[in-house]
Amino acid sequence: MKALIRTALQNPDRLIHEQMLISNSIYIVDISPILAEETAISGIVLTIRPFSEVEDLANELIEIRQHANHIRAQTHEYLNKLNILNGFLLLERYEEAEA
């Protein structure tokens, strides 16, 4: 951990995003320098999150994307039916439109 902080202090324009093993658990460590001027560091922000939390967020995002794709497919299917219905009405084929 000290080495990562030292690296952040020596490279003010570099953001650090590393996985670390701490007490038999994997954590994501983010270190972002706070710049007072263009190159002068006035501090750093250190964030430590359990890797499982990141995995949970990634899995939730996958589920949301799958749900969005499902809704997109349903919308496409519904629009196809509306286009067919519109075609029947334009051709004055009312019985087929009603069916």
A tleap script that builds the chain and sets N, CA, C and O, in Angstrom:
source leaprc.protein.ff14SB
mol = sequence {
  NMET LYS ALA LEU ILE ARG THR ALA LEU GLN
  ASN PRO ASP ARG LEU ILE HIE GLU GLN MET
  LEU ILE SER ASN SER ILE TYR ILE VAL ASP
  ILE SER PRO ILE LEU ALA GLU GLU THR ALA
  ILE SER GLY ILE VAL LEU THR ILE ARG PRO
  PHE SER GLU VAL GLU ASP LEU ALA ASN GLU
  LEU ILE GLU ILE ARG GLN HIE ALA ASN HIE
  ILE ARG ALA GLN THR HIE GLU TYR LEU ASN
  LYS LEU ASN ILE LEU ASN GLY PHE LEU LEU
  LEU GLU ARG TYR GLU GLU ALA GLU CALA
}
set mol.1.N position { 0.831 -1.188 0.000 }
set mol.1.CA position { 0.000 0.000 0.000 }
set mol.1.C position { 0.876 1.252 0.000 }
set mol.1.O position { 0.590 2.215 -0.712 }
set mol.2.N position { 1.941 1.237 0.798 }
set mol.2.CA position { 2.832 2.388 0.867 }
set mol.2.C position { 3.467 2.663 -0.492 }
set mol.2.O position { 3.647 3.816 -0.885 }
set mol.3.N position { 3.807 1.580 -1.211 }
set mol.3.CA position { 4.415 1.745 -2.532 }
set mol.3.C position { 3.446 2.417 -3.503 }
set mol.3.O position { 3.856 3.250 -4.311 }
set mol.4.N position { 2.167 2.059 -3.428 }
set mol.4.CA position { 1.172 2.684 -4.303 }
set mol.4.C position { 1.025 4.167 -3.985 }
set mol.4.O position { 0.941 4.995 -4.892 }
set mol.5.N position { 0.996 4.498 -2.710 }
set mol.5.CA position { 0.879 5.905 -2.315 }
set mol.5.C position { 2.112 6.684 -2.762 }
set mol.5.O position { 1.998 7.811 -3.245 }
set mol.6.N position { 3.274 6.089 -2.604 }
set mol.6.CA position { 4.507 6.728 -3.047 }
set mol.6.C position { 4.481 6.965 -4.558 }
set mol.6.O position { 4.881 8.027 -5.034 }
set mol.7.N position { 4.008 5.969 -5.303 }
set mol.7.CA position { 3.891 6.106 -6.759 }
set mol.7.C position { 2.943 7.242 -7.121 }
set mol.7.O position { 3.221 8.013 -8.040 }
set mol.8.N position { 1.828 7.351 -6.408 }
set mol.8.CA position { 0.864 8.419 -6.667 }
set mol.8.C position { 1.468 9.789 -6.393 }
set mol.8.O position { 1.231 10.742 -7.136 }
set mol.9.N position { 2.245 9.879 -5.330 }
set mol.9.CA position { 2.869 11.156 -4.986 }
set mol.9.C position { 3.953 11.543 -5.997 }
set mol.9.O position { 4.152 12.727 -6.270 }
set mol.10.N position { 4.639 10.567 -6.541 }
set mol.10.CA position { 5.704 10.839 -7.503 }
set mol.10.C position { 5.175 11.112 -8.913 }
set mol.10.O position { 5.865 11.726 -9.726 }
set mol.11.N position { 3.966 10.663 -9.202 }
set mol.11.CA position { 3.359 10.832 -10.537 }
set mol.11.C position { 2.002 11.508 -10.397 }
set mol.11.O position { 0.976 10.827 -10.396 }
set mol.12.N position { 1.973 12.819 -10.279 }
set mol.12.CA position { 0.716 13.516 -9.999 }
set mol.12.C position { -0.336 13.408 -11.101 }
set mol.12.O position { -1.516 13.647 -10.845 }
set mol.13.N position { 0.064 13.056 -12.308 }
set mol.13.CA position { -0.903 12.954 -13.395 }
set mol.13.C position { -1.429 11.534 -13.592 }
set mol.13.O position { -2.206 11.291 -14.514 }
set mol.14.N position { -1.024 10.611 -12.754 }
set mol.14.CA position { -1.392 9.200 -12.908 }
set mol.14.C position { -2.423 8.788 -11.863 }
set mol.14.O position { -2.252 9.042 -10.671 }
set mol.15.N position { -3.483 8.157 -12.322 }
set mol.15.CA position { -4.476 7.568 -11.432 }
set mol.15.C position { -4.115 6.098 -11.252 }
set mol.15.O position { -3.729 5.431 -12.212 }
set mol.16.N position { -4.236 5.600 -10.050 }
set mol.16.CA position { -3.872 4.210 -9.771 }
set mol.16.C position { -5.139 3.429 -9.473 }
set mol.16.O position { -5.982 3.858 -8.686 }
set mol.17.N position { -5.255 2.290 -10.108 }
set mol.17.CA position { -6.403 1.397 -9.927 }
set mol.17.C position { -5.830 -0.015 -9.853 }
set mol.17.O position { -5.489 -0.602 -10.881 }
set mol.18.N position { -5.723 -0.557 -8.652 }
set mol.18.CA position { -5.058 -1.857 -8.451 }
set mol.18.C position { -5.926 -2.777 -7.596 }
set mol.18.O position { -6.748 -2.327 -6.798 }
set mol.19.N position { -5.714 -4.082 -7.789 }
set mol.19.CA position { -6.295 -5.079 -6.890 }
set mol.19.C position { -5.238 -5.438 -5.858 }
set mol.19.O position { -4.067 -5.617 -6.194 }
set mol.20.N position { -5.655 -5.542 -4.599 }
set mol.20.CA position { -4.715 -5.890 -3.536 }
set mol.20.C position { -5.325 -6.947 -2.631 }
set mol.20.O position { -6.536 -6.995 -2.416 }
set mol.21.N position { -4.458 -7.779 -2.116 }
set mol.21.CA position { -4.862 -8.772 -1.135 }
set mol.21.C position { -4.592 -8.185 0.249 }
set mol.21.O position { -3.441 -7.935 0.607 }
set mol.22.N position { -5.648 -7.966 1.019 }
set mol.22.CA position { -5.531 -7.413 2.365 }
set mol.22.C position { -6.290 -8.343 3.305 }
set mol.22.O position { -7.499 -8.528 3.161 }
set mol.23.N position { -5.588 -8.920 4.253 }
set mol.23.CA position { -6.196 -9.836 5.233 }
set mol.23.C position { -7.019 -10.936 4.566 }
set mol.23.O position { -8.164 -11.180 4.948 }
set mol.24.N position { -6.441 -11.589 3.581 }
set mol.24.CA position { -7.056 -12.717 2.877 }
set mol.24.C position { -8.305 -12.349 2.083 }
set mol.24.O position { -9.109 -13.221 1.754 }
set mol.25.N position { -8.471 -11.080 1.776 }
set mol.25.CA position { -9.588 -10.631 0.942 }
set mol.25.C position { -9.034 -9.735 -0.163 }
set mol.25.O position { -8.049 -9.022 0.030 }
set mol.26.N position { -9.685 -9.787 -1.322 }
set mol.26.CA position { -9.246 -8.956 -2.446 }
set mol.26.C position { -10.017 -7.643 -2.409 }
set mol.26.O position { -11.238 -7.625 -2.253 }
set mol.27.N position { -9.275 -6.541 -2.555 }
set mol.27.CA position { -9.855 -5.208 -2.565 }
set mol.27.C position { -9.402 -4.472 -3.819 }
set mol.27.O position { -8.337 -4.753 -4.368 }
set mol.28.N position { -10.218 -3.535 -4.259 }
set mol.28.CA position { -9.851 -2.628 -5.339 }
set mol.28.C position { -9.396 -1.335 -4.673 }
set mol.28.O position { -10.132 -0.736 -3.890 }
set mol.29.N position { -8.180 -0.915 -4.992 }
set mol.29.CA position { -7.607 0.300 -4.409 }
set mol.29.C position { -7.475 1.330 -5.526 }
set mol.29.O position { -6.818 1.081 -6.537 }
set mol.30.N position { -8.103 2.486 -5.335 }
set mol.30.CA position { -7.990 3.605 -6.266 }
set mol.30.C position { -7.287 4.746 -5.553 }
set mol.30.O position { -7.642 5.109 -4.432 }
set mol.31.N position { -6.291 5.304 -6.214 }
set mol.31.CA position { -5.581 6.450 -5.663 }
set mol.31.C position { -5.585 7.546 -6.720 }
set mol.31.O position { -5.106 7.354 -7.838 }
set mol.32.N position { -6.133 8.696 -6.348 }
set mol.32.CA position { -6.198 9.836 -7.255 }
set mol.32.C position { -5.563 11.036 -6.587 }
set mol.32.O position { -5.982 11.433 -5.500 }
set mol.33.N position { -4.552 11.625 -7.223 }
set mol.33.CA position { -3.940 12.812 -6.642 }
set mol.33.C position { -4.860 14.025 -6.759 }
set mol.33.O position { -5.619 14.151 -7.720 }
set mol.34.N position { -4.786 14.909 -5.777 }
set mol.34.CA position { -5.496 16.185 -5.814 }
set mol.34.C position { -4.443 17.241 -6.121 }
set mol.34.O position { -3.498 17.436 -5.356 }
set mol.35.N position { -4.618 17.910 -7.240 }
set mol.35.CA position { -3.623 18.869 -7.687 }
set mol.35.C position { -4.038 20.291 -7.306 }
set mol.35.O position { -5.137 20.737 -7.637 }
set mol.36.N position { -3.148 20.992 -6.608 }
set mol.36.CA position { -3.393 22.387 -6.273 }
set mol.36.C position { -3.095 23.255 -7.493 }
set mol.36.O position { -3.831 24.192 -7.799 }
set mol.37.N position { -2.028 22.934 -8.166 }
set mol.37.CA position { -1.665 23.576 -9.423 }
set mol.37.C position { -1.508 22.458 -10.442 }
set mol.37.O position { -1.964 21.340 -10.201 }
set mol.38.N position { -0.880 22.732 -11.561 }
set mol.38.CA position { -0.772 21.697 -12.593 }
set mol.38.C position { 0.061 20.505 -12.153 }
set mol.38.O position { -0.242 19.372 -12.525 }
set mol.39.N position { 1.105 20.739 -11.368 }
set mol.39.CA position { 1.983 19.625 -10.989 }
set mol.39.C position { 2.155 19.480 -9.488 }
set mol.39.O position { 2.770 18.513 -9.040 }
set mol.40.N position { 1.638 20.400 -8.704 }
set mol.40.CA position { 1.816 20.333 -7.246 }
set mol.40.C position { 0.673 19.545 -6.620 }
set mol.40.O position { -0.498 19.875 -6.808 }
set mol.41.N position { 1.021 18.511 -5.883 }
set mol.41.CA position { 0.010 17.683 -5.222 }
set mol.41.C position { -0.322 18.297 -3.869 }
set mol.41.O position { 0.568 18.558 -3.060 }
set mol.42.N position { -1.612 18.525 -3.631 }
set mol.42.CA position { -2.016 19.025 -2.321 }
set mol.42.C position { -2.591 17.897 -1.465 }
set mol.42.O position { -2.853 18.087 -0.277 }
set mol.43.N position { -2.785 16.724 -2.068 }
set mol.43.CA position { -3.286 15.567 -1.333 }
set mol.43.C position { -3.654 14.449 -2.283 }
set mol.43.O position { -3.495 14.571 -3.497 }
set mol.44.N position { -4.144 13.367 -1.725 }
set mol.44.CA position { -4.604 12.254 -2.551 }
set mol.44.C position { -5.914 11.730 -1.979 }
set mol.44.O position { -6.196 11.870 -0.790 }
set mol.45.N position { -6.700 11.126 -2.853 }
set mol.45.CA position { -7.928 10.459 -2.439 }
set mol.45.C position { -7.673 8.966 -2.573 }
set mol.45.O position { -7.347 8.479 -3.655 }
set mol.46.N position { -7.822 8.254 -1.486 }
set mol.46.CA position { -7.602 6.814 -1.456 }
set mol.46.C position { -8.947 6.134 -1.204 }
set mol.46.O position { -9.607 6.391 -0.197 }
set mol.47.N position { -9.341 5.267 -2.132 }
set mol.47.CA position { -10.607 4.547 -2.005 }
set mol.47.C position { -10.300 3.054 -2.008 }
set mol.47.O position { -9.596 2.556 -2.887 }
set mol.48.N position { -10.831 2.351 -1.022 }
set mol.48.CA position { -10.648 0.898 -0.931 }
set mol.48.C position { -12.038 0.261 -0.892 }
set mol.48.O position { -12.832 0.525 0.011 }
set mol.49.N position { -12.318 -0.592 -1.900 }
set mol.49.CA position { -13.613 -1.271 -1.972 }
set mol.49.C position { -13.389 -2.767 -2.072 }
set mol.49.O position { -12.448 -3.208 -2.732 }
set mol.50.N position { -14.234 -3.549 -1.432 }
set mol.50.CA position { -14.118 -5.001 -1.599 }
set mol.50.C position { -14.371 -5.374 -3.063 }
set mol.50.O position { -15.265 -4.822 -3.704 }
set mol.51.N position { -13.589 -6.301 -3.579 }
set mol.51.CA position { -13.736 -6.732 -4.959 }
set mol.51.C position { -15.130 -7.295 -5.208 }
set mol.51.O position { -15.672 -7.144 -6.303 }
set mol.52.N position { -15.710 -7.937 -4.211 }
set mol.52.CA position { -17.054 -8.507 -4.367 }
set mol.52.C position { -18.077 -7.413 -4.666 }
set mol.52.O position { -19.044 -7.654 -5.388 }
set mol.53.N position { -17.876 -6.231 -4.125 }
set mol.53.CA position { -18.784 -5.112 -4.395 }
set mol.53.C position { -18.712 -4.719 -5.871 }
set mol.53.O position { -19.733 -4.435 -6.497 }
set mol.54.N position { -17.515 -4.707 -6.410 }
set mol.54.CA position { -17.325 -4.382 -7.820 }
set mol.54.C position { -17.953 -5.468 -8.689 }
set mol.54.O position { -18.602 -5.167 -9.692 }
set mol.55.N position { -17.763 -6.721 -8.308 }
set mol.55.CA position { -18.384 -7.833 -9.045 }
set mol.55.C position { -19.902 -7.728 -9.011 }
set mol.55.O position { -20.564 -7.948 -10.025 }
set mol.56.N position { -20.457 -7.393 -7.846 }
set mol.56.CA position { -21.906 -7.243 -7.716 }
set mol.56.C position { -22.429 -6.155 -8.643 }
set mol.56.O position { -23.461 -6.333 -9.290 }
set mol.57.N position { -21.727 -5.037 -8.710 }
set mol.57.CA position { -22.138 -3.946 -9.600 }
set mol.57.C position { -22.045 -4.373 -11.059 }
set mol.57.O position { -22.918 -4.040 -11.860 }
set mol.58.N position { -20.998 -5.104 -11.407 }
set mol.58.CA position { -20.836 -5.579 -12.787 }
set mol.58.C position { -21.968 -6.547 -13.150 }
set mol.58.O position { -22.517 -6.476 -14.249 }
set mol.59.N position { -22.308 -7.434 -12.242 }
set mol.59.CA position { -23.402 -8.379 -12.494 }
set mol.59.C position { -24.735 -7.655 -12.629 }
set mol.59.O position { -25.559 -8.019 -13.468 }
set mol.60.N position { -24.949 -6.643 -11.814 }
set mol.60.CA position { -26.180 -5.861 -11.898 }
set mol.60.C position { -26.259 -5.138 -13.243 }
set mol.60.O position { -27.328 -5.061 -13.848 }
set mol.61.N position { -25.141 -4.616 -13.703 }
set mol.61.CA position { -25.107 -3.947 -15.003 }
set mol.61.C position { -25.427 -4.933 -16.127 }
set mol.61.O position { -26.148 -4.591 -17.065 }
set mol.62.N position { -24.899 -6.147 -16.038 }
set mol.62.CA position { -25.194 -7.172 -17.045 }
set mol.62.C position { -26.686 -7.472 -17.068 }
set mol.62.O position { -27.278 -7.592 -18.141 }
set mol.63.N position { -27.299 -7.595 -15.896 }
set mol.63.CA position { -28.737 -7.862 -15.818 }
set mol.63.C position { -29.541 -6.714 -16.412 }
set mol.63.O position { -30.528 -6.948 -17.109 }
set mol.64.N position { -29.136 -5.490 -16.149 }
set mol.64.CA position { -29.843 -4.324 -16.686 }
set mol.64.C position { -29.732 -4.297 -18.206 }
set mol.64.O position { -30.710 -4.002 -18.894 }
set mol.65.N position { -28.552 -4.601 -18.734 }
set mol.65.CA position { -28.378 -4.639 -20.194 }
set mol.65.C position { -29.244 -5.725 -20.821 }
set mol.65.O position { -29.842 -5.509 -21.875 }
set mol.66.N position { -29.317 -6.890 -20.180 }
set mol.66.CA position { -30.151 -7.975 -20.701 }
set mol.66.C position { -31.619 -7.554 -20.701 }
set mol.66.O position { -32.349 -7.826 -21.653 }
set mol.67.N position { -32.043 -6.891 -19.631 }
set mol.67.CA position { -33.428 -6.424 -19.540 }
set mol.67.C position { -33.703 -5.383 -20.632 }
set mol.67.O position { -34.759 -5.416 -21.264 }
set mol.68.N position { -32.769 -4.471 -20.854 }
set mol.68.CA position { -32.931 -3.450 -21.896 }
set mol.68.C position { -33.030 -4.103 -23.271 }
set mol.68.O position { -33.842 -3.682 -24.094 }
set mol.69.N position { -32.212 -5.130 -23.532 }
set mol.69.CA position { -32.275 -5.841 -24.812 }
set mol.69.C position { -33.614 -6.554 -24.990 }
set mol.69.O position { -34.162 -6.595 -26.092 }
set mol.70.N position { -34.132 -7.113 -23.899 }
set mol.70.CA position { -35.431 -7.792 -23.950 }
set mol.70.C position { -36.530 -6.780 -24.276 }
set mol.70.O position { -37.398 -7.054 -25.105 }
set mol.71.N position { -36.495 -5.630 -23.638 }
set mol.71.CA position { -37.498 -4.584 -23.902 }
set mol.71.C position { -37.373 -4.088 -25.340 }
set mol.71.O position { -38.383 -3.841 -25.999 }
set mol.72.N position { -36.130 -3.938 -25.835 }
set mol.72.CA position { -35.909 -3.496 -27.211 }
set mol.72.C position { -36.512 -4.503 -28.196 }
set mol.72.O position { -37.121 -4.113 -29.191 }
set mol.73.N position { -36.341 -5.797 -27.915 }
set mol.73.CA position { -36.896 -6.831 -28.798 }
set mol.73.C position { -38.426 -6.799 -28.777 }
set mol.73.O position { -39.066 -6.945 -29.818 }
set mol.74.N position { -39.010 -6.608 -27.590 }
set mol.74.CA position { -40.468 -6.534 -27.488 }
set mol.74.C position { -41.005 -5.322 -28.247 }
set mol.74.O position { -42.033 -5.410 -28.918 }
set mol.75.N position { -40.313 -4.204 -28.141 }
set mol.75.CA position { -40.728 -2.993 -28.841 }
set mol.75.C position { -40.681 -3.208 -30.351 }
set mol.75.O position { -41.593 -2.803 -31.071 }
set mol.76.N position { -39.622 -3.844 -30.820 }
set mol.76.CA position { -39.480 -4.129 -32.253 }
set mol.76.C position { -40.630 -5.014 -32.741 }
set mol.76.O position { -41.212 -4.766 -33.797 }
set mol.77.N position { -40.947 -6.045 -31.961 }
set mol.77.CA position { -42.026 -6.966 -32.314 }
set mol.77.C position { -43.365 -6.232 -32.361 }
set mol.77.O position { -44.166 -6.453 -33.270 }
set mol.78.N position { -43.605 -5.363 -31.388 }
set mol.78.CA position { -44.856 -4.605 -31.331 }
set mol.78.C position { -44.963 -3.647 -32.522 }
set mol.78.O position { -46.033 -3.508 -33.113 }
set mol.79.N position { -43.852 -2.989 -32.872 }
set mol.79.CA position { -43.863 -2.075 -34.017 }
set mol.79.C position { -44.129 -2.820 -35.317 }
set mol.79.O position { -44.801 -2.295 -36.205 }
set mol.80.N position { -43.606 -4.039 -35.439 }
set mol.80.CA position { -43.896 -4.842 -36.629 }
set mol.80.C position { -45.394 -5.096 -36.747 }
set mol.80.O position { -45.956 -4.987 -37.837 }
set mol.81.N position { -46.041 -5.429 -35.644 }
set mol.81.CA position { -47.492 -5.686 -35.666 }
set mol.81.C position { -48.257 -4.418 -36.028 }
set mol.81.O position { -49.233 -4.475 -36.776 }
set mol.82.N position { -47.827 -3.284 -35.507 }
set mol.82.CA position { -48.491 -2.022 -35.836 }
set mol.82.C position { -48.324 -1.675 -37.312 }
set mol.82.O position { -49.253 -1.161 -37.935 }
set mol.83.N position { -47.155 -1.948 -37.876 }
set mol.83.CA position { -46.929 -1.689 -39.305 }
set mol.83.C position { -47.819 -2.567 -40.176 }
set mol.83.O position { -48.345 -2.104 -41.189 }
set mol.84.N position { -47.990 -3.822 -39.793 }
set mol.84.CA position { -48.876 -4.722 -40.543 }
set mol.84.C position { -50.313 -4.229 -40.464 }
set mol.84.O position { -51.023 -4.193 -41.469 }
set mol.85.N position { -50.732 -3.852 -39.273 }
set mol.85.CA position { -52.088 -3.331 -39.082 }
set mol.85.C position { -52.295 -2.066 -39.911 }
set mol.85.O position { -53.340 -1.896 -40.539 }
set mol.86.N position { -51.308 -1.189 -39.915 }
set mol.86.CA position { -51.388 0.039 -40.711 }
set mol.86.C position { -51.511 -0.283 -42.197 }
set mol.86.O position { -52.277 0.360 -42.915 }
set mol.87.N position { -50.759 -1.274 -42.653 }
set mol.87.CA position { -50.835 -1.687 -44.064 }
set mol.87.C position { -52.214 -2.192 -44.438 }
set mol.87.O position { -52.755 -1.828 -45.482 }
set mol.88.N position { -52.787 -3.037 -43.578 }
set mol.88.CA position { -54.139 -3.539 -43.849 }
set mol.88.C position { -55.145 -2.396 -43.906 }
set mol.88.O position { -56.022 -2.391 -44.769 }
set mol.89.N position { -55.033 -1.435 -43.006 }
set mol.89.CA position { -55.969 -0.309 -42.986 }
set mol.89.C position { -55.805 0.561 -44.235 }
set mol.89.O position { -56.797 1.016 -44.803 }
set mol.90.N position { -54.577 0.794 -44.661 }
set mol.90.CA position { -54.345 1.589 -45.863 }
set mol.90.C position { -54.883 0.906 -47.107 }
set mol.90.O position { -55.345 1.570 -48.036 }
set mol.91.N position { -54.826 -0.415 -47.127 }
set mol.91.CA position { -55.336 -1.187 -48.268 }
set mol.91.C position { -56.826 -1.478 -48.141 }
set mol.91.O position { -57.416 -2.165 -48.975 }
set mol.92.N position { -57.423 -0.941 -47.078 }
set mol.92.CA position { -58.853 -1.121 -46.784 }
set mol.92.C position { -59.227 -2.593 -46.655 }
set mol.92.O position { -60.308 -3.008 -47.073 }
set mol.93.N position { -58.324 -3.376 -46.075 }
set mol.93.CA position { -58.576 -4.788 -45.810 }
set mol.93.C position { -58.928 -4.903 -44.335 }
set mol.93.O position { -58.155 -5.412 -43.524 }
set mol.94.N position { -60.142 -4.404 -44.008 }
set mol.94.CA position { -60.557 -4.239 -42.617 }
set mol.94.C position { -60.748 -5.560 -41.868 }
set mol.94.O position { -60.456 -5.646 -40.675 }
set mol.95.N position { -61.234 -6.582 -42.565 }
set mol.95.CA position { -61.427 -7.867 -41.906 }
set mol.95.C position { -60.093 -8.462 -41.456 }
set mol.95.O position { -59.982 -9.016 -40.362 }
set mol.96.N position { -59.086 -8.338 -42.320 }
set mol.96.CA position { -57.763 -8.853 -41.949 }
set mol.96.C position { -57.150 -8.001 -40.835 }
set mol.96.O position { -56.456 -8.520 -39.960 }
set mol.97.N position { -57.409 -6.701 -40.874 }
set mol.97.CA position { -56.898 -5.827 -39.823 }
set mol.97.C position { -57.551 -6.166 -38.491 }
set mol.97.O position { -56.896 -6.156 -37.449 }
set mol.98.N position { -58.829 -6.462 -38.528 }
set mol.98.CA position { -59.543 -6.813 -37.296 }
set mol.98.C position { -59.055 -8.152 -36.733 }
set mol.98.O position { -58.978 -8.329 -35.517 }
set mol.99.N position { -58.730 -9.085 -37.618 }
set mol.99.CA position { -58.259 -10.408 -37.183 }
set mol.99.C position { -56.904 -10.250 -36.529 }
set mol.99.O position { -56.314 -11.236 -36.086 }
savepdb mol mol.pdb
quit
